[in-house]
Amino acid sequence: MTTVSQEPTRVVEEKRGWSEFLVREMWASLAIAVIWLSVLFDAIYGPDIVNRSAGGDSSTVPSAVAVALFAFLATWVVAKYGYPRERKE
């Protein structure tokens, strides 16, 4: 009589389901799109930043420049936490 030895148990990584993908990455993508749409609308309809000196000189900068700086930083943060990289060890 022969016996069959059992194979060692394998650790199977749990695959992410489609719903989990939709939840995290979708909301991160939507947030980034809204951030940059706000920059676009500010560039089109927003006022300029006017700097007037005591000597009578003035300079203007579109307000979208400042908004784009903060949008870049916000995009960086949303992408970091919205699209986590899984590290392989």
C-alpha positions as CSV (number, residue, x, y, z in Angstrom):
1,M,0.0,0.0,0.0
2,T,1.3,3.4,-0.9
3,T,0.6,6.8,0.6
4,V,0.6,10.1,-1.1
5,S,2.3,12.8,0.7
6,Q,0.6,16.2,0.9
7,E,2.1,19.2,-0.8
8,P,3.1,21.9,1.6
9,T,0.5,24.6,1.9
10,R,1.0,27.6,-0.3
11,V,0.5,31.2,0.8
12,V,-1.7,32.8,-1.8
13,E,-1.8,36.5,-1.9
14,E,-5.2,37.9,-1.8
15,K,-5.9,39.7,-5.1
16,R,-7.5,43.1,-4.9
17,G,-11.1,43.0,-6.1
18,W,-12.5,45.3,-8.8
19,S,-14.5,47.2,-6.2
20,E,-11.5,48.0,-4.1
21,F,-9.8,49.4,-7.3
22,L,-12.8,51.6,-8.0
23,V,-12.9,53.0,-4.6
24,R,-9.4,54.2,-3.9
25,E,-8.0,55.0,-7.3
26,M,-11.2,56.4,-8.7
27,W,-11.6,58.9,-6.0
28,A,-7.9,59.9,-6.2
29,S,-8.2,60.4,-10.0
30,L,-11.4,62.4,-9.5
31,A,-9.8,64.6,-6.9
32,I,-6.7,65.3,-9.1
33,A,-9.0,66.1,-12.0
34,V,-11.0,68.6,-9.9
35,I,-7.8,70.2,-8.6
36,W,-6.6,70.9,-12.1
37,L,-10.0,72.0,-13.4
38,S,-10.0,74.6,-10.7
39,V,-6.6,75.8,-12.0
40,L,-8.1,76.0,-15.5
41,F,-11.1,78.0,-14.4
42,D,-9.0,80.3,-12.3
43,A,-6.8,80.9,-15.3
44,I,-9.8,81.8,-17.5
45,Y,-12.0,83.7,-15.1
46,G,-9.7,84.5,-12.1
47,P,-8.3,88.0,-11.4
48,D,-4.7,89.0,-11.6
49,I,-2.5,89.6,-8.6
50,V,-1.5,93.2,-8.8
51,N,1.5,94.6,-7.0
52,R,1.9,98.4,-6.8
53,S,4.9,100.0,-5.4
54,A,5.3,103.4,-3.8
55,G,7.0,104.8,-6.9
56,G,3.9,104.2,-9.1
57,D,5.2,101.0,-10.8
58,S,2.9,98.1,-10.9
59,S,3.2,94.5,-12.0
60,T,0.6,91.8,-12.5
61,V,0.8,88.1,-12.3
62,P,-2.1,85.8,-13.2
63,S,-3.6,84.3,-10.0
64,A,-3.5,80.9,-11.7
65,V,0.3,80.8,-11.1
66,A,-0.2,80.7,-7.4
67,V,-3.1,78.3,-7.6
68,A,-1.1,76.0,-9.9
69,L,1.7,75.9,-7.3
70,F,-0.7,74.7,-4.6
71,A,-2.4,72.4,-7.1
72,F,0.9,70.7,-7.8
73,L,1.5,70.1,-4.1
74,A,-2.1,68.8,-3.6
75,T,-1.7,66.5,-6.6
76,W,1.5,65.1,-5.0
77,V,-0.2,64.4,-1.7
78,V,-3.3,62.9,-3.3
79,A,-1.2,60.7,-5.6
80,K,1.0,59.5,-2.7
81,Y,-2.0,58.3,-0.6
82,G,-4.4,57.5,-3.4
83,Y,-2.1,55.3,-5.5
84,P,0.1,53.4,-2.9
85,R,2.9,51.4,-4.3
86,E,3.2,47.9,-2.9
87,R,6.7,47.1,-2.0
88,K,8.1,43.7,-2.8
89,E,10.4,42.3,-0.2
